[in-house]
């Protein structure tokens, strides 16, 4: 049974989410405090965090940044009352896995939660072979979701890991945007609708983040392929 932390100061909304999660078989915990959310997150006892951006003590962005800065890779869904693309892009840039805008239906939230947990929660009997990619001087371990350079290692978020995995599978080839959007974001028609447009923009954010992570090796590059997608250029050993 998956455990979910709800970080929301509006009691009515927190209660609504918790009730829906219990009905769906999840175990929710509620806190209205951003500082307490950081402590909960650092404990590592939750499979997913639902994080409101408008908290009474500290900003939700600060909570998100602190958790990611401390290496916490627990999936985080931003919860915001603002239908503001810049806020969403900022949250994804800091390390959120998804967002949902108030007001929302419980069905929509559950679909987003289940999509993330399918990729992140391992159950007894699951068998997933450890896959390690050599990206120039970097070592990328998909099982531990870590990218290492020498003795320095950083933990990737779920979507960072998924996108880098796809780029590695298509190393020195073009990864088409439509394929990445379908595999990672579940978008089958890249040109249709607000969510599709936002998902395309959020993928650009993740590509930019991955470029920064790989910039210590000048032989490694994520290139834009005009009108098609991206190409991870890695040195080919003789």
BALOBA-1460 file (C-alpha; in Angstrom, 3 decimals):
// residues 238
<rec num="1" residu="x" x="0.000" y="0.000" z="0.000"/>
<rec num="2" residu="x" x="1.571" y="3.271" z="-1.148"/>
<rec num="3" residu="x" x="2.030" y="6.123" z="1.324"/>
<rec num="4" residu="x" x="1.393" y="9.709" z="0.235"/>
<rec num="5" residu="x" x="2.240" y="12.960" z="2.019"/>
<rec num="6" residu="x" x="-0.274" y="15.777" z="1.502"/>
<rec num="7" residu="x" x="1.221" y="19.240" z="2.125"/>
<rec num="8" residu="x" x="-1.799" y="21.550" z="2.127"/>
<rec num="9" residu="x" x="-2.879" y="24.264" z="4.576"/>
<rec num="10" residu="x" x="-6.516" y="24.493" z="3.435"/>
<rec num="11" residu="x" x="-8.234" y="21.939" z="5.661"/>
<rec num="12" residu="x" x="-11.140" y="21.379" z="3.293"/>
<rec num="13" residu="x" x="-8.887" y="20.577" z="0.349"/>
<rec num="14" residu="x" x="-6.536" y="18.417" z="2.430"/>
<rec num="15" residu="x" x="-9.495" y="16.433" z="3.774"/>
<rec num="16" residu="x" x="-10.931" y="16.027" z="0.261"/>
<rec num="17" residu="x" x="-7.631" y="14.664" z="-1.060"/>
<rec num="18" residu="x" x="-7.075" y="12.352" z="1.924"/>
<rec num="19" residu="x" x="-10.588" y="10.912" z="1.676"/>
<rec num="20" residu="x" x="-10.145" y="10.211" z="-2.043"/>
<rec num="21" residu="x" x="-6.744" y="8.623" z="-1.505"/>
<rec num="22" residu="x" x="-8.050" y="6.313" z="1.239"/>
<rec num="23" residu="x" x="-10.926" y="5.239" z="-0.992"/>
<rec num="24" residu="x" x="-8.372" y="4.374" z="-3.693"/>
<rec num="25" residu="x" x="-6.310" y="2.260" z="-1.283"/>
<rec num="26" residu="x" x="-3.528" y="4.717" z="-0.437"/>
<rec num="27" residu="x" x="-2.303" y="5.708" z="3.033"/>
<rec num="28" residu="x" x="-2.263" y="9.526" z="3.320"/>
<rec num="29" residu="x" x="-0.588" y="11.777" z="5.875"/>
<rec num="30" residu="x" x="-1.454" y="15.485" z="6.080"/>
<rec num="31" residu="x" x="0.673" y="18.443" z="7.109"/>
<rec num="32" residu="x" x="-0.006" y="22.157" z="6.694"/>
<rec num="33" residu="x" x="3.616" y="23.116" z="7.393"/>
<rec num="34" residu="x" x="6.316" y="23.444" z="4.783"/>
<rec num="35" residu="x" x="9.028" y="22.960" z="7.393"/>
<rec num="36" residu="x" x="7.385" y="19.787" z="8.653"/>
<rec num="37" residu="x" x="7.040" y="18.615" z="5.045"/>
<rec num="38" residu="x" x="10.806" y="18.928" z="4.634"/>
<rec num="39" residu="x" x="11.360" y="16.795" z="7.739"/>
<rec num="40" residu="x" x="8.871" y="14.187" z="6.519"/>
<rec num="41" residu="x" x="10.495" y="14.179" z="3.084"/>
<rec num="42" residu="x" x="13.977" y="13.701" z="4.493"/>
<rec num="43" residu="x" x="12.767" y="10.660" z="6.442"/>
<rec num="44" residu="x" x="12.043" y="8.903" z="3.151"/>
<rec num="45" residu="x" x="8.881" y="7.164" z="4.366"/>
<rec num="46" residu="x" x="6.608" y="8.292" z="1.519"/>
<rec num="47" residu="x" x="6.157" y="7.027" z="-2.010"/>
<rec num="48" residu="x" x="4.859" y="10.380" z="-3.286"/>
<rec num="49" residu="x" x="4.328" y="13.961" z="-2.081"/>
<rec num="50" residu="x" x="1.468" y="16.284" z="-3.067"/>
<rec num="51" residu="x" x="2.812" y="19.781" z="-2.423"/>
<rec num="52" residu="x" x="0.760" y="22.981" z="-2.344"/>
<rec num="53" residu="x" x="2.773" y="26.036" z="-3.355"/>
<rec num="54" residu="x" x="0.921" y="28.507" z="-1.112"/>
<rec num="55" residu="x" x="1.886" y="27.464" z="2.418"/>
<rec num="56" residu="x" x="1.635" y="29.649" z="5.535"/>
<rec num="57" residu="x" x="5.189" y="29.273" z="6.847"/>
<rec num="58" residu="x" x="7.495" y="28.830" z="3.848"/>
<rec num="59" residu="x" x="6.885" y="28.833" z="0.115"/>
<rec num="60" residu="x" x="6.220" y="25.504" z="-1.577"/>
<rec num="61" residu="x" x="9.001" y="26.245" z="-4.055"/>
<rec num="62" residu="x" x="11.409" y="26.487" z="-1.107"/>
<rec num="63" residu="x" x="10.208" y="23.107" z="0.179"/>
<rec num="64" residu="x" x="10.731" y="21.587" z="-3.254"/>
<rec num="65" residu="x" x="14.182" y="23.142" z="-3.655"/>
<rec num="66" residu="x" x="15.291" y="22.034" z="-0.177"/>
<rec num="67" residu="x" x="14.194" y="18.430" z="-0.707"/>
<rec num="68" residu="x" x="15.860" y="18.157" z="-4.100"/>
<rec num="69" residu="x" x="18.950" y="19.915" z="-2.766"/>
<rec num="70" residu="x" x="19.173" y="17.302" z="-0.016"/>
<rec num="71" residu="x" x="19.020" y="14.518" z="-2.620"/>
<rec num="72" residu="x" x="15.405" y="13.479" z="-1.954"/>
<rec num="73" residu="x" x="14.083" y="11.909" z="-5.179"/>
<rec num="74" residu="x" x="10.559" y="11.106" z="-3.937"/>
<rec num="75" residu="x" x="8.093" y="12.026" z="-6.730"/>
<rec num="76" residu="x" x="6.404" y="15.387" z="-6.100"/>
<rec num="77" residu="x" x="3.185" y="16.698" z="-7.636"/>
<rec num="78" residu="x" x="2.791" y="20.472" z="-7.329"/>
<rec num="79" residu="x" x="-0.632" y="21.706" z="-6.286"/>
<rec num="80" residu="x" x="-1.340" y="25.305" z="-7.237"/>
<rec num="81" residu="x" x="-4.254" y="27.688" z="-7.501"/>
<rec num="82" residu="x" x="-2.476" y="29.570" z="-10.277"/>
<rec num="83" residu="x" x="-2.891" y="28.604" z="-13.911"/>
<rec num="84" residu="x" x="0.489" y="30.182" z="-14.554"/>
<rec num="85" residu="x" x="2.826" y="28.456" z="-16.999"/>
<rec num="86" residu="x" x="5.885" y="30.207" z="-15.545"/>
<rec num="87" residu="x" x="5.125" y="28.858" z="-12.065"/>
<rec num="88" residu="x" x="4.768" y="25.357" z="-13.456"/>
<rec num="89" residu="x" x="7.948" y="25.550" z="-15.507"/>
<rec num="90" residu="x" x="9.798" y="26.936" z="-12.475"/>
<rec num="91" residu="x" x="8.564" y="24.041" z="-10.345"/>
<rec num="92" residu="x" x="9.591" y="21.473" z="-12.940"/>
<rec num="93" residu="x" x="12.991" y="23.151" z="-13.255"/>
<rec num="94" residu="x" x="13.499" y="22.824" z="-9.496"/>
<rec num="95" residu="x" x="12.559" y="19.154" z="-9.619"/>
<rec num="96" residu="x" x="8.789" y="18.546" z="-9.468"/>
<rec num="97" residu="x" x="7.512" y="15.522" z="-11.376"/>
<rec num="98" residu="x" x="4.084" y="16.881" z="-12.292"/>
<rec num="99" residu="x" x="1.570" y="19.609" z="-11.464"/>
<rec num="100" residu="x" x="-2.191" y="19.934" z="-11.037"/>
<rec num="101" residu="x" x="-4.155" y="23.189" z="-10.919"/>
<rec num="102" residu="x" x="-7.008" y="23.920" z="-8.526"/>
<rec num="103" residu="x" x="-9.857" y="23.228" z="-8.891"/>
<rec num="104" residu="x" x="-9.345" y="19.604" z="-9.910"/>
<rec num="105" residu="x" x="-11.258" y="16.339" z="-9.782"/>
<rec num="106" residu="x" x="-10.141" y="13.440" z="-7.609"/>
<rec num="107" residu="x" x="-10.168" y="11.256" z="-10.715"/>
<rec num="108" residu="x" x="-7.638" y="13.530" z="-12.426"/>
<rec num="109" residu="x" x="-5.351" y="13.548" z="-9.392"/>
<rec num="110" residu="x" x="-5.538" y="9.758" z="-9.039"/>
<rec num="111" residu="x" x="-4.635" y="9.273" z="-12.701"/>
<rec num="112" residu="x" x="-1.531" y="11.416" z="-12.272"/>
<rec num="113" residu="x" x="-0.553" y="9.647" z="-9.034"/>
<rec num="114" residu="x" x="-1.008" y="6.180" z="-10.509"/>
<rec num="115" residu="x" x="0.984" y="7.084" z="-13.624"/>
<rec num="116" residu="x" x="3.925" y="8.213" z="-11.491"/>
<rec num="117" residu="x" x="3.770" y="5.299" z="-9.035"/>
<rec num="118" residu="x" x="3.700" y="2.749" z="-11.856"/>
<rec num="119" residu="x" x="7.158" y="3.982" z="-12.759"/>
<rec num="120" residu="x" x="8.606" y="4.447" z="-9.300"/>
<rec num="121" residu="x" x="7.219" y="1.944" z="-6.792"/>
<rec num="122" residu="x" x="8.673" y="-1.563" z="-6.862"/>
<rec num="123" residu="x" x="6.604" y="-4.423" z="-5.493"/>
<rec num="124" residu="x" x="7.705" y="-7.798" z="-4.178"/>
<rec num="125" residu="x" x="8.545" y="-10.053" z="-7.071"/>
<rec num="126" residu="x" x="9.301" y="-7.209" z="-9.469"/>
<rec num="127" residu="x" x="12.446" y="-7.887" z="-11.458"/>
<rec num="128" residu="x" x="14.200" y="-5.003" z="-13.106"/>
<rec num="129" residu="x" x="17.765" y="-5.530" z="-14.280"/>
<rec num="130" residu="x" x="20.231" y="-2.865" z="-13.282"/>
<rec num="131" residu="x" x="21.210" y="-0.856" z="-16.325"/>
<rec num="132" residu="x" x="24.311" y="1.289" z="-16.348"/>
<rec num="133" residu="x" x="25.261" y="3.618" z="-19.193"/>
<rec num="134" residu="x" x="28.665" y="5.155" z="-19.794"/>
<rec num="135" residu="x" x="28.121" y="8.707" z="-21.043"/>
<rec num="136" residu="x" x="31.626" y="9.928" z="-21.739"/>
<rec num="137" residu="x" x="33.167" y="10.386" z="-18.281"/>
<rec num="138" residu="x" x="29.771" y="10.010" z="-16.605"/>
<rec num="139" residu="x" x="28.186" y="6.830" z="-15.277"/>
<rec num="140" residu="x" x="24.385" y="6.717" z="-15.305"/>
<rec num="141" residu="x" x="22.686" y="4.031" z="-13.197"/>
<rec num="142" residu="x" x="18.972" y="3.754" z="-14.023"/>
<rec num="143" residu="x" x="18.196" y="1.563" z="-10.997"/>
<rec num="144" residu="x" x="19.589" y="3.934" z="-8.377"/>
<rec num="145" residu="x" x="18.694" y="6.970" z="-10.558"/>
<rec num="146" residu="x" x="22.186" y="8.383" z="-10.119"/>
<rec num="147" residu="x" x="24.533" y="10.222" z="-12.452"/>
<rec num="148" residu="x" x="28.153" y="10.027" z="-11.340"/>
<rec num="149" residu="x" x="31.367" y="11.738" z="-12.355"/>
<rec num="150" residu="x" x="34.338" y="10.298" z="-10.518"/>
<rec num="151" residu="x" x="33.433" y="10.230" z="-6.836"/>
<rec num="152" residu="x" x="30.691" y="12.845" z="-7.229"/>
<rec num="153" residu="x" x="27.171" y="11.511" z="-7.638"/>
<rec num="154" residu="x" x="23.761" y="13.140" z="-7.912"/>
<rec num="155" residu="x" x="20.292" y="11.633" z="-7.644"/>
<rec num="156" residu="x" x="17.950" y="12.301" z="-10.552"/>
<rec num="157" residu="x" x="14.213" y="12.812" z="-10.311"/>
<rec num="158" residu="x" x="11.943" y="10.278" z="-11.996"/>
<rec num="159" residu="x" x="11.375" y="12.260" z="-15.182"/>
<rec num="160" residu="x" x="15.039" y="13.294" z="-15.425"/>
<rec num="161" residu="x" x="15.926" y="9.609" z="-15.194"/>
<rec num="162" residu="x" x="13.312" y="8.563" z="-17.748"/>
<rec num="163" residu="x" x="14.365" y="11.186" z="-20.284"/>
<rec num="164" residu="x" x="18.085" y="10.473" z="-19.890"/>
<rec num="165" residu="x" x="17.360" y="6.735" z="-20.227"/>
<rec num="166" residu="x" x="15.565" y="7.353" z="-23.526"/>
<rec num="167" residu="x" x="18.372" y="9.564" z="-24.776"/>
<rec num="168" residu="x" x="20.871" y="6.831" z="-23.890"/>
<rec num="169" residu="x" x="18.820" y="4.211" z="-25.731"/>
<rec num="170" residu="x" x="18.963" y="6.479" z="-28.795"/>
<rec num="171" residu="x" x="22.581" y="7.562" z="-28.214"/>
<rec num="172" residu="x" x="24.055" y="9.216" z="-31.335"/>
<rec num="173" residu="x" x="20.626" y="8.894" z="-32.971"/>
<rec num="174" residu="x" x="17.623" y="11.213" z="-33.046"/>
<rec num="175" residu="x" x="15.093" y="10.793" z="-30.246"/>
<rec num="176" residu="x" x="11.858" y="12.112" z="-31.733"/>
<rec num="177" residu="x" x="9.894" y="14.529" z="-29.561"/>
<rec num="178" residu="x" x="6.644" y="12.688" z="-30.202"/>
<rec num="179" residu="x" x="8.114" y="9.397" z="-29.011"/>
<rec num="180" residu="x" x="9.485" y="10.952" z="-25.810"/>
<rec num="181" residu="x" x="6.186" y="12.719" z="-25.091"/>
<rec num="182" residu="x" x="4.309" y="9.450" z="-25.568"/>
<rec num="183" residu="x" x="6.621" y="7.312" z="-23.423"/>
<rec num="184" residu="x" x="7.186" y="9.765" z="-20.555"/>
<rec num="185" residu="x" x="4.164" y="12.084" z="-20.550"/>
<rec num="186" residu="x" x="1.561" y="9.810" z="-22.175"/>
<rec num="187" residu="x" x="0.887" y="12.352" z="-24.931"/>
<rec num="188" residu="x" x="0.005" y="10.636" z="-28.214"/>
<rec num="189" residu="x" x="-0.683" y="13.784" z="-30.252"/>
<rec num="190" residu="x" x="2.096" y="16.314" z="-29.568"/>
<rec num="191" residu="x" x="0.293" y="19.156" z="-31.345"/>
<rec num="192" residu="x" x="-3.045" y="18.997" z="-29.535"/>
<rec num="193" residu="x" x="-4.279" y="20.864" z="-26.484"/>
<rec num="194" residu="x" x="-2.971" y="22.933" z="-23.579"/>
<rec num="195" residu="x" x="-1.602" y="19.945" z="-21.657"/>
<rec num="196" residu="x" x="0.274" y="18.754" z="-24.731"/>
<rec num="197" residu="x" x="1.828" y="22.189" z="-25.300"/>
<rec num="198" residu="x" x="2.833" y="22.419" z="-21.650"/>
<rec num="199" residu="x" x="4.311" y="18.895" z="-21.723"/>
<rec num="200" residu="x" x="6.429" y="19.862" z="-24.725"/>
<rec num="201" residu="x" x="7.677" y="22.939" z="-22.890"/>
<rec num="202" residu="x" x="8.351" y="20.962" z="-19.721"/>
<rec num="203" residu="x" x="10.377" y="18.436" z="-21.745"/>
<rec num="204" residu="x" x="12.513" y="21.342" z="-22.991"/>
<rec num="205" residu="x" x="13.072" y="22.296" z="-19.341"/>
<rec num="206" residu="x" x="14.306" y="18.791" z="-18.534"/>
<rec num="207" residu="x" x="16.601" y="18.743" z="-21.560"/>
<rec num="208" residu="x" x="18.145" y="22.015" z="-20.374"/>
<rec num="209" residu="x" x="18.659" y="20.540" z="-16.893"/>
<rec num="210" residu="x" x="20.319" y="17.424" z="-18.309"/>
<rec num="211" residu="x" x="22.628" y="19.569" z="-20.423"/>
<rec num="212" residu="x" x="23.782" y="21.364" z="-17.272"/>
<rec num="213" residu="x" x="24.367" y="18.044" z="-15.507"/>
<rec num="214" residu="x" x="26.559" y="16.774" z="-18.369"/>
<rec num="215" residu="x" x="28.530" y="19.931" z="-19.097"/>
<rec num="216" residu="x" x="31.758" y="18.788" z="-17.392"/>
<rec num="217" residu="x" x="32.568" y="16.546" z="-20.371"/>
<rec num="218" residu="x" x="32.865" y="18.616" z="-23.544"/>
<rec num="219" residu="x" x="32.570" y="15.474" z="-25.687"/>
<rec num="220" residu="x" x="29.001" y="14.920" z="-24.456"/>
<rec num="221" residu="x" x="26.207" y="17.041" z="-25.882"/>
<rec num="222" residu="x" x="22.422" y="16.974" z="-26.205"/>
<rec num="223" residu="x" x="21.743" y="18.548" z="-29.598"/>
<rec num="224" residu="x" x="18.487" y="19.928" z="-30.930"/>
<rec num="225" residu="x" x="17.518" y="18.214" z="-34.177"/>
<rec num="226" residu="x" x="15.440" y="20.853" z="-35.932"/>
<rec num="227" residu="x" x="11.839" y="19.812" z="-36.422"/>
<rec num="228" residu="x" x="12.442" y="16.327" z="-35.041"/>
<rec num="229" residu="x" x="13.760" y="16.096" z="-31.498"/>
<rec num="230" residu="x" x="17.055" y="15.609" z="-29.686"/>
<rec num="231" residu="x" x="20.280" y="13.674" z="-30.070"/>
<rec num="232" residu="x" x="22.575" y="12.626" z="-27.205"/>
<rec num="233" residu="x" x="26.075" y="12.777" z="-28.674"/>
<rec num="234" residu="x" x="28.514" y="10.530" z="-26.802"/>
<rec num="235" residu="x" x="32.064" y="9.468" z="-27.699"/>
<rec num="236" residu="x" x="32.310" y="6.062" z="-29.327"/>
<rec num="237" residu="x" x="35.160" y="4.018" z="-27.914"/>
<rec num="238" residu="x" x="37.452" y="2.505" z="-30.518"/>
